[in-house]
Amino acid sequence: MTPTEDRIATIFAEILGLEFVDAEDDLFSLGGDSMDGVQIQLEIEREFEIKLPVEEFRESESVARIAAWIDATKRGEPIPKAD
């Protein structure tokens, strides 16, 4: 995992009460719901000092996709599109 993926996975795990979250995991496959999603989104925004649009968070299929969006945004690069 990249450092960004690792931190996001840790945020997911902490909020969802899990021991481990993989880069390819997503909120709903981990048993999360929309309220968990709000908490995760807010914590990601705080941790990375960014504004993560709700649409991007919802459309992202995995921890890895959210991390790719954050990394591209921080570098000022075009946002990668989902496959």
C-alpha positions in Angstrom: 0.0 0.0 0.0 1.0 3.6 -0.6 1.3 5.9 2.4 -1.9 7.6 1.5 -3.7 4.2 1.1 -2.3 3.1 4.4 -3.6 6.2 6.2 -7.1 5.9 4.6 -7.3 2.2 5.4 -6.4 3.1 9.0 -9.2 5.7 9.1 -11.7 3.1 7.7 -10.6 0.5 10.2 -10.8 2.9 13.2 -14.3 4.1 12.3 -15.6 0.7 11.4 -14.0 -1.1 14.3 -11.9 -3.4 12.1 -8.4 -4.8 12.6 -7.4 -4.6 8.9 -8.6 -2.9 5.8 -7.1 -3.6 2.4 -6.5 -1.0 -0.4 -9.2 -2.7 -2.6 -11.8 -2.7 0.2 -14.8 -0.3 0.1 -17.1 1.1 2.7 -20.1 -1.1 2.0 -18.2 -4.4 1.5 -16.8 -3.8 4.9 -20.2 -3.5 6.5 -20.3 0.3 6.7 -23.3 2.5 6.1 -23.9 6.1 5.0 -23.4 7.4 8.6 -20.0 5.7 8.7 -19.2 7.2 5.3 -19.8 10.7 6.6 -17.5 10.1 9.5 -14.8 8.6 7.2 -15.1 11.5 4.8 -14.8 14.1 7.5 -11.8 12.4 9.0 -10.1 12.1 5.6 -10.7 15.8 5.0 -9.2 16.6 8.4 -6.2 14.3 8.0 -5.3 15.4 4.5 -6.4 19.0 4.8 -8.5 18.8 1.6 -12.1 19.0 0.6 -13.2 15.6 -0.6 -16.4 16.1 -2.7 -19.3 13.9 -1.7 -19.7 12.7 -5.3 -16.0 11.6 -5.4 -16.2 9.8 -2.1 -19.4 7.9 -3.1 -18.1 7.1 -6.6 -14.8 5.8 -5.4 -14.9 2.1 -5.3 -12.0 1.5 -2.9 -9.5 2.9 -0.5 -7.0 2.9 -3.4 -9.3 5.1 -5.6 -9.8 7.6 -2.8 -6.0 7.7 -2.2 -5.4 8.1 -6.0 -7.8 11.1 -6.0 -6.1 12.7 -3.0 -2.6 12.2 -4.3 -3.5 13.6 -7.8 -5.2 16.6 -6.2 -2.2 17.3 -3.9 0.1 17.2 -6.9 -2.2 19.4 -9.0 -2.6 16.6 -11.6 -5.8 15.6 -13.4 -8.0 13.4 -11.3 -7.9 9.7 -12.3 -11.2 8.3 -13.6 -12.7 5.1 -12.3 -12.3 2.1 -14.6 
